[in-house]
Amino acid sequence: MKTLGIILVIAGIAMILIRGFSVQTEKKVVDLGPVEVNKKENKWIGWPTYAGGLVAVIGVVLLVGGNKKS
């Protein structure tokens, strides 16, 4: 659980700093036999800043809870 907690803390901090990324897709507009017309589109894939904070907090909880022995 400690390893998962560390990974979640790092991922949460990265999500706060990097708010998303752009992906370029190619879409076929017209296809007339040997003639094709394609259009390139940029799509933004993002997440809210609080999602990164939430992931980091869950990671900290796992780190703190993983140190306790029953």
BELJO-V893711 format. One record per pair of residues at least 4 apart in sequence whose C-alpha atoms are under 8 Angstrom apart, sorted by the first residue. I is the first residue (numbers start at 0). GAP is how many residues later the second one is. Records with the same first field share a line. If there is no record, write none. Layout:
BEGIN
I=GAP + GAP
END
This chain:
BEGIN
0=4 + 61 + 62 + 65
1=4 + 60 + 61 + 64 + 65
2=4
3=4 + 55 + 58
4=4 + 53 + 54 + 55 + 56 + 57 + 58
5=4 + 53 + 54 + 57
6=4 + 52
7=4 + 47 + 48 + 50 + 51
8=4 + 46 + 47 + 48 + 49 + 50 + 51
9=4 + 46
10=4 + 41 + 44 + 45
11=4 + 39 + 40 + 41 + 42 + 43 + 44 + 45
12=4 + 39 + 40 + 43
13=4 + 38
14=4 + 5 + 32 + 34 + 36 + 37 + 38
15=33 + 34 + 35 + 36 + 37
18=27 + 28 + 29 + 30
19=24 + 25 + 26 + 27
20=23 + 24 + 25
21=20 + 21 + 22 + 23
22=19 + 20 + 21 + 22
23=16 + 17 + 18 + 19
24=15 + 16 + 17 + 18
25=12 + 13 + 14 + 15
26=11 + 12 + 13 + 14
27=8 + 9 + 10 + 11
28=7 + 8 + 9 + 10
29=5 + 6 + 7 + 8
30=4 + 5 + 6
31=4
46=4
47=4
48=4
49=4
50=4
51=4
52=4
53=4
54=4
55=4
56=4
57=4
58=4
59=4
60=4
61=4
62=4
63=4
END
